[in-house]
């Protein structure tokens, strides 16, 4: 839609965006939504995820405030990452801004590291925040219950 202001879509942006896709009514919008959703699935989701960081970030800042990051992750990764609530709680408690590198690496983390973190390499090139998150989650798993953190 080429929106200029984060979290806001002006009437003109809304109308122009739909017209650019040759969508001229409510029924056409309903028919276009499955196609639009499919355009940001699979390999196309990562560029969309990266775009969102730059879109929601204050243009004067290099990083994203942790509260904005958390709410944005909830929108973007709901149903895509099993430990999303744990991650958001963890980031909230850390109370740190999220850098571009942390934002991008977290997406890669969600796509490559299994639910139990058994394939996580703490000597890898992950940001410290992610290392700390994995340590936190592993501490939640006790030998007596052996379950993964939820």
C-alpha positions in Angstrom: 0.0 0.0 0.0 3.1 2.3 0.2 2.0 3.7 3.6 4.2 6.5 4.8 3.4 6.5 8.5 3.9 3.4 10.7 0.6 1.8 11.9 -1.5 4.2 9.8 -3.1 3.8 6.5 -4.7 6.9 5.1 -7.8 6.6 3.0 -5.9 7.7 -0.1 -3.2 5.0 0.5 -5.8 2.4 1.0 -7.7 3.2 -2.1 -4.6 3.7 -4.3 -3.1 0.5 -3.0 -6.1 -1.6 -3.9 -6.6 0.1 -7.3 -2.9 -0.6 -8.1 -3.8 -4.3 -7.7 -7.0 -3.9 -9.9 -9.2 -4.4 -6.9 -12.3 -2.2 -7.0 -14.8 -3.5 -4.5 -15.3 -5.5 -1.3 -15.9 -8.8 -3.1 -12.7 -8.3 -5.1 -10.8 -7.6 -1.8 -12.1 -10.9 -0.3 -11.0 -12.7 -3.5 -7.6 -11.0 -3.4 -6.7 -11.8 0.2 -5.7 -15.5 -0.3 -3.4 -14.5 -3.1 -1.9 -11.7 -1.0 -1.4 -14.0 1.9 0.3 -16.6 -0.3 2.7 -13.9 -1.6 4.2 -13.5 1.9 4.5 -17.3 2.7 7.6 -19.5 2.5 10.7 -17.7 1.2 8.8 -14.5 0.6 8.1 -14.1 4.3 11.6 -13.2 5.4 11.9 -10.1 3.2 8.4 -9.1 4.4 9.6 -9.6 8.1 12.7 -7.5 7.4 10.6 -4.8 5.8 8.4 -4.5 8.8 11.3 -3.6 11.1 12.2 -0.6 8.9 8.5 0.3 8.6 7.7 0.4 12.3 11.0 1.8 13.5 11.2 5.5 14.2 13.2 6.9 11.3 15.5 8.7 13.7 16.4 5.6 15.6 18.7 2.7 14.7 16.9 0.2 16.8 13.3 -0.7 17.7 11.9 -0.1 21.1 11.3 -3.4 22.9 7.6 -2.8 23.4 7.0 -2.1 19.7 9.2 -5.1 18.8 7.2 -7.4 21.1 3.8 -6.3 19.7 5.1 -6.5 16.2 6.5 -10.1 16.8 3.1 -11.0 18.2 1.5 -9.9 14.9 4.1 -11.4 12.6 5.0 -14.7 14.3 1.8 -15.7 16.0 1.3 -19.4 15.0 4.8 -19.4 13.4 7.0 -19.8 16.5 6.0 -22.1 19.4 7.9 -20.1 22.1 6.7 -16.7 21.0 5.1 -15.9 24.4 8.3 -17.0 26.2 10.4 -14.9 23.9 8.2 -11.8 24.3 8.2 -12.2 28.1 11.9 -12.6 28.1 12.5 -9.5 26.0 10.1 -7.5 28.1 12.1 -8.3 31.2 15.4 -7.5 29.5 13.9 -4.0 28.6 16.4 -3.5 25.7 15.9 -2.0 22.3 16.1 -4.5 19.5 18.8 -3.9 16.8 18.4 -4.8 13.1 20.8 -7.7 13.6 18.8 -9.1 16.6 15.6 -8.6 14.6 16.9 -10.5 11.6 18.7 -13.2 13.6 15.7 -13.9 15.7 13.7 -14.8 12.5 16.5 -17.1 11.4 16.5 -18.6 14.9 12.7 -19.3 14.7 13.2 -21.1 11.4 16.2 -23.2 12.2 16.2 -24.1 15.9 13.9 -26.9 17.0 11.4 -26.5 19.8 13.7 -28.3 22.4 16.7 -26.2 21.4 18.8 -29.4 20.9 20.3 -28.1 17.7 21.3 -24.7 19.2 25.0 -24.1 19.1 25.9 -21.6 21.8 29.2 -21.0 20.1 27.4 -20.0 16.9 27.1 -16.4 15.7 23.8 -15.7 17.5 23.3 -12.3 19.2 23.8 -12.4 23.0 20.1 -11.8 23.6 19.3 -15.1 21.8 22.0 -16.9 23.7 20.5 -15.6 27.0 17.0 -16.6 25.8 18.1 -20.2 25.1 19.9 -20.4 28.5 16.7 -19.1 30.2 14.5 -21.7 28.4 16.9 -24.5 29.1 16.8 -23.5 32.8 13.0 -23.9 32.7 13.3 -27.5 31.6 13.9 -29.6 34.7 15.1 -33.2 34.6 12.0 -34.3 36.5 9.5 -33.2 33.9 11.7 -33.2 30.8 9.1 -31.1 29.0 9.9 -28.2 26.7 9.3 -24.7 27.9 5.9 -23.2 27.0 
